[in-house]
């Protein structure tokens, strides 16, 4: 089955609709036993779910090897809770006012509540991990460490105008792609994958995650908030260098670089001129082409897996990751 390239992940995830419902139900159960007013905040986050991309990768990776089990459902729920916790913290760091088309927790209840709610979600993951096989729990814990380290590195590198493309890739590998990779690795491992198959799936997830973040960073610059459902422009406002901006700075002479750095460092500066420069110098196109390179690497890494609907759905997921900002 050859799936067409879409900007919507629903076509690929149609294979696992039933299991994703089970994942959502398990998340509800894991987070339901808390008192007011905490339950109000938890319900707000829980009711407004996103694309469930990371749980979907766990499930599709399992299906591409063999069968989806109850353990896949538990792992998928855990990684989605981790992801939601990071979003709560991200919105505080970036000053995000909208997420999934609705006001963010920090905009409604304040930064303190958002940070502590994120911590609360992570504590529930710790509890879930205590009931998992030690190796699985170790992988989830190590991945959470990598995600936090990547986020911290990004914050430290703000306004580092000498940040290289390779350093940028290293950062997004940790903050985003590591979780994608672990989702795919665990999905395969729990389905009885050989080490070769599991590593192939891990490679697929890593490259898909890199493509996803490159594309997400471009979307932050040129996207439409009414379509993305979240606050855009935070990377520029917070002086986070993205791949398109890194490419632009390599194309400019020193005077032009100084002018761009001033624009990037000035709060409230009109970003239209920056977007025009990114287009004129081919920087947005460059970022897109690099995302496509990682999509191609992701797809190639699945060559050792047998042909199946689940494998094709993984391929479509990788294509989705690299096309969202077009």
Helices and strands as residue ranges (DSSP letters): H 10-13, G 14-16, H 17-31, H 38-47, H 53-65, H 70-94, E 98-99, E 102-103, H 105-109, H 111-129, H 134-156, H 165-172, I 173-177, H 178-190, H 195-222, H 225-228, H 234-237, H 243-251, H 254-265, H 272-280, H 283-300, H 309-323
